[in-house]
Structure formats: structure tokens, C-alpha cells
Amino acid sequence: MDGEIIITDKGKQSIEMYLLSRFYMYTQVYLHHTTRAFDLLLKSVFTVDMIKAMDYPDPNKNINDIIFFDDIWLYNKILETAEKSDIYGYLAKHIINRDPLRCVLEKITFQDAQSQAADPEYLKIKNMVDYKDIIAKESEIDENLIFIDEPWTDLPLENRYHPYTSRPAEEGNKIIKIETRLEPRDIAFDPSSISYYIAKYMAQIIRVYTCKEHRKNLCKTISKRHSDLEYLLWY
């Protein structure tokens, strides 16, 4: 049938492995802590105002001009920024030296896709942004060198991880069904398959970063303020 993939019961394990791999690709590959560390550095060095000042072309108007703004152009801009003595120059040097931000704390939670009830620890970390200045002062760190990263907020809705569900084929999804003696059954509704459980959860990540030389102090401050988060700290 259109929009459906039907496999035999013997092939169920292969589908489960595919869905499980997809589930973990976001946490272990696409949003790996080092990958995100460099993403944060680039975002911090190249603010929206700085990009506008560089006359970066509007992709909706000058699509043909973008081919000249390649990796070489970007690298040269990073080199130029690294010459500065401000916070942007400091962070640009980290990119040039391939010295990523260091993860201080990481929380990976599996949110119920239906209720979307937030994990209390996740919220506690997210709310640190409201008093980041206080944490910075207690840690004797520049506030601009503390990064609270919630990767999902950077991704367009269509690129965020969505658990496998039986959404209509017209949305671009293929429904996966297993052959049974009666009729094909959606794998997301088969309690004997691990896919039944994978379909119920969304992986969510939140991390706190800083530069290598400040990580120890920041760990101590967070530990002192939130002893219940001690087990999540990366010393």
C-alpha cells in the first residue's frame, strides 16, 4: 500500500535495530558534545550583527553570491577575529587551536512524547540561564564564557528528532507494518517489539559548557548550589 512498508515477522529485528539506531544518532552523533562545543564557539564569534556587518548575502535574494562565502572565507574571518583582544578574539583562538569548549554538565532525558512532561532536573539546568551572572561571579568566570546549551532550540522543527509514529503518509512518513496471520500490524503498536517503547519517547539533551581552564571552578559552583546534580558533572 502507498505510504506503508510491510515486512515479515522475521524481519522485525532489523526494523527495531534501524529505529533504535535512529533514536541514538541524535544524542551520540548529530548532537555529540564536541560537535556542539564548536557550534557554540562559532555562534558566539559570529553574532547576527557581525554577520550583517560582513555583508553576508541574503540567501533569499542573492543565492548565487553565496558560493563565494565558502570554508576558506569563513576560516579567514576567524583568523581576523582571533587578532582582536576582546571576548570574540579569545573564543576565535579556541577555534583556530582546535580547542573546544568543555562540557561541565550533561543531562540526557527521554521525554514522554505524548504528555511531554519535562524532567525536573532538565528544567533546573535550563533555568540556570536566569541567574548565570550569579554563577559566573561565584566561579570567578566571565559570564560570556558560560554556555547553557539546549540543542533542540537551534534546529528547525522539521530537523528535530521525532519518534517513529503512525502519522499519515501525506506528511512524508512511511508506516512500517509487520505481517501477522490476520492483517499487517503497525510496529509502533506491537507490545512485543521494542519499537512500541521507542515510539513513546523523545530524546532531549541539555548541557553546560565553559573553557577548559574554568571547568573545575564551574563544577564546584554548580555542585555547591545543586548537590542533586553532582552525578551529572564532568570534572
C-alpha positions as CSV (number, residue, x, y, z in Angstrom):
1,M,0.0,0.0,0.0
2,D,1.1,3.6,-0.6
3,G,2.9,5.1,2.3
4,E,3.4,1.8,4.1
5,I,6.3,-0.6,4.4
6,I,5.3,-4.2,5.2
7,I,7.8,-6.8,6.4
8,T,7.6,-10.3,7.6
9,D,7.8,-11.1,11.3
10,K,11.3,-12.5,10.7
11,G,12.4,-9.0,9.6
12,K,11.1,-7.3,12.7
13,Q,14.5,-7.3,14.4
14,S,16.1,-5.4,11.5
15,I,13.5,-2.7,11.7
16,E,14.0,-2.5,15.5
17,M,17.7,-2.0,15.0
18,Y,17.1,0.7,12.5
19,L,14.7,2.6,14.8
20,L,17.0,2.2,17.8
21,S,20.0,3.5,15.8
22,R,18.0,6.5,14.6
23,F,16.9,7.1,18.2
24,Y,20.5,7.3,19.4
25,M,22.0,9.0,16.3
26,Y,20.8,12.3,17.7
27,T,22.4,12.0,21.1
28,Q,25.5,10.2,20.1
29,V,26.4,11.7,16.7
30,Y,24.4,14.7,15.4
31,L,24.4,16.4,18.8
32,H,27.7,15.0,20.2
33,H,29.1,17.2,22.9
34,T,32.3,18.1,21.0
35,T,30.3,18.9,17.8
36,R,28.0,21.2,19.8
37,A,31.1,22.7,21.6
38,F,32.4,24.0,18.3
39,D,28.9,25.1,17.1
40,L,28.6,27.2,20.3
41,L,32.0,28.8,19.6
42,L,31.1,29.7,16.1
43,K,27.7,31.1,17.2
44,S,29.5,33.2,19.8
45,V,32.1,34.5,17.5
46,F,29.8,35.3,14.6
47,T,26.8,37.1,16.1
48,V,23.9,38.2,13.8
49,D,25.1,41.8,14.0
50,M,28.7,40.7,13.0
51,I,27.4,38.7,10.0
52,K,25.3,41.7,8.8
53,A,28.4,43.9,9.1
54,M,30.3,41.4,6.9
55,D,27.7,42.0,4.1
56,Y,26.8,38.3,4.0
57,P,24.3,37.8,1.2
58,D,20.6,37.2,1.8
59,P,20.0,33.6,0.6
60,N,16.5,34.6,-0.4
61,K,17.8,37.3,-2.7
62,N,21.4,36.6,-3.7
63,I,21.6,32.8,-3.8
64,N,24.3,32.9,-6.5
65,D,26.6,35.1,-4.4
66,I,26.8,32.5,-1.5
67,I,29.2,30.3,-3.5
68,F,31.9,32.8,-2.7
69,F,31.3,32.6,1.0
70,D,32.9,29.2,1.4
71,D,35.0,27.5,4.1
72,I,38.1,29.5,3.1
73,W,36.2,32.7,3.6
74,L,35.0,31.6,7.0
75,Y,38.4,30.5,8.1
76,N,39.9,33.8,7.1
77,K,37.2,35.6,9.1
78,I,38.0,33.5,12.1
79,L,41.7,34.4,11.7
80,E,40.8,38.1,11.5
81,T,38.7,37.8,14.6
82,A,41.4,36.0,16.6
83,E,43.6,39.0,16.2
84,K,41.2,41.0,18.5
85,S,41.8,41.3,22.2
86,D,38.1,41.1,23.2
87,I,35.9,38.1,24.1
88,Y,35.4,37.3,20.4
89,G,39.1,37.1,19.7
90,Y,39.5,34.9,22.7
91,L,36.9,32.4,21.5
92,A,38.1,32.6,17.9
93,K,41.5,31.5,19.1
94,H,39.9,28.4,20.6
95,I,38.5,27.5,17.1
96,I,41.9,28.1,15.4
97,N,43.7,26.0,18.0
98,R,41.0,23.3,17.8
99,D,40.4,23.7,21.5
100,P,36.7,23.1,22.0
101,L,34.6,24.3,24.9
102,R,34.5,21.7,27.7
103,C,31.3,20.1,28.8
104,V,30.7,20.7,32.5
105,L,27.3,19.1,32.9
106,E,25.1,16.9,30.7
107,K,21.6,15.7,31.1
108,I,20.0,13.3,28.6
109,T,16.4,12.6,29.3
110,F,13.8,10.6,27.5
111,Q,10.6,12.7,27.4
112,D,7.2,11.1,27.1
113,A,6.2,12.1,23.5
114,Q,2.5,12.2,24.5
115,S,2.4,14.1,27.8
116,Q,5.7,15.9,27.1
117,A,6.2,16.3,30.8
118,A,9.5,17.9,31.5
119,D,12.2,16.2,33.6
120,P,12.7,18.3,36.9
121,E,16.5,18.1,36.6
122,Y,16.3,19.2,33.0
123,L,14.3,22.2,34.0
124,K,16.7,23.0,36.8
125,I,19.6,23.2,34.4
126,K,17.6,25.1,31.8
127,N,16.7,27.7,34.5
128,M,20.4,28.4,35.3
129,V,20.3,30.9,32.4
130,D,18.2,33.2,34.6
131,Y,21.0,33.5,37.2
132,K,24.0,32.8,35.0
133,D,25.6,36.1,36.1
134,I,25.5,34.9,39.8
135,I,27.0,31.6,38.9
136,A,29.7,33.3,36.9
137,K,30.6,35.6,39.8
138,E,30.8,32.7,42.3
139,S,33.0,30.8,39.8
140,E,35.1,33.9,39.0
141,I,34.4,33.4,35.3
142,D,33.3,35.9,32.6
143,E,29.5,35.4,32.2
144,N,30.1,35.2,28.4
145,L,32.2,32.0,28.9
146,I,29.3,30.0,30.4
147,F,27.1,28.3,27.8
148,I,23.8,26.6,28.6
149,D,23.1,24.6,25.5
150,E,19.7,23.2,24.6
151,P,20.4,21.8,21.1
152,W,16.8,21.3,20.0
153,T,16.2,25.1,20.1
154,D,18.7,25.6,17.3
155,L,17.2,23.0,15.0
156,P,14.3,23.9,12.6
157,L,11.2,21.9,13.6
158,E,11.5,19.6,10.6
159,N,15.0,18.6,11.6
160,R,14.4,17.9,15.2
161,Y,14.1,14.3,16.3
162,H,10.6,12.9,16.2
163,P,9.9,9.4,17.4
164,Y,8.5,6.9,14.9
165,T,4.7,7.2,14.9
166,S,1.9,6.2,12.5
167,R,1.5,9.6,11.0
168,P,-0.3,9.8,7.6
169,A,1.8,9.1,4.5
170,E,0.9,12.5,3.1
171,E,3.2,14.0,5.8
172,G,6.1,12.3,4.1
173,N,6.2,9.3,6.6
174,K,6.3,5.6,5.8
175,I,4.2,3.5,8.1
176,I,6.1,0.3,9.0
177,K,3.9,-2.8,9.4
178,I,4.6,-6.4,10.4
179,E,2.8,-9.2,8.7
180,T,0.5,-11.3,11.0
181,R,-1.9,-14.1,10.5
182,L,-4.8,-11.7,10.5
183,E,-3.6,-8.4,9.0
184,P,-0.4,-6.3,8.9
185,R,0.1,-4.5,12.3
186,D,1.9,-1.2,12.8
187,I,5.1,-1.9,14.6
188,A,4.5,1.1,16.9
189,F,1.5,-0.7,18.3
190,D,3.1,-4.1,18.8
191,P,3.9,-4.6,22.5
192,S,6.2,-7.5,21.7
193,S,8.5,-5.1,19.8
194,I,11.0,-2.6,21.3
195,S,9.7,-0.2,18.7
196,Y,6.5,0.0,20.7
197,Y,8.5,1.7,23.5
198,I,10.8,3.7,21.3
199,A,7.8,5.3,19.7
200,K,6.7,6.7,23.1
201,Y,9.8,8.7,23.9
202,M,11.8,11.7,22.6
203,A,15.5,12.1,23.5
204,Q,16.3,15.5,24.9
205,I,19.7,16.9,25.8
206,I,20.9,19.9,27.8
207,R,24.5,20.7,28.6
208,V,26.6,23.4,30.4
209,Y,29.9,24.4,28.8
210,T,32.9,26.6,29.6
211,C,36.5,26.8,28.6
212,K,38.9,24.2,29.8
213,E,40.7,26.4,32.3
214,H,37.4,27.3,34.0
215,R,35.7,24.0,34.1
216,K,36.8,22.9,37.6
217,N,35.6,26.2,39.2
218,L,32.3,26.0,37.5
219,C,31.8,22.4,38.5
220,K,32.4,23.4,42.1
221,T,29.9,26.2,42.0
222,I,27.2,24.1,40.5
223,S,27.9,21.3,42.9
224,K,27.6,23.7,45.8
225,R,24.3,25.1,44.6
226,H,22.8,21.9,43.4
227,S,24.2,18.9,45.1
228,D,21.5,16.7,43.5
229,L,23.1,17.4,40.1
230,E,26.6,16.3,41.3
231,Y,26.3,13.0,39.4
232,L,25.8,14.8,36.1
233,L,29.0,16.9,36.4
234,W,32.1,16.3,34.2
235,Y,35.1,17.1,36.4
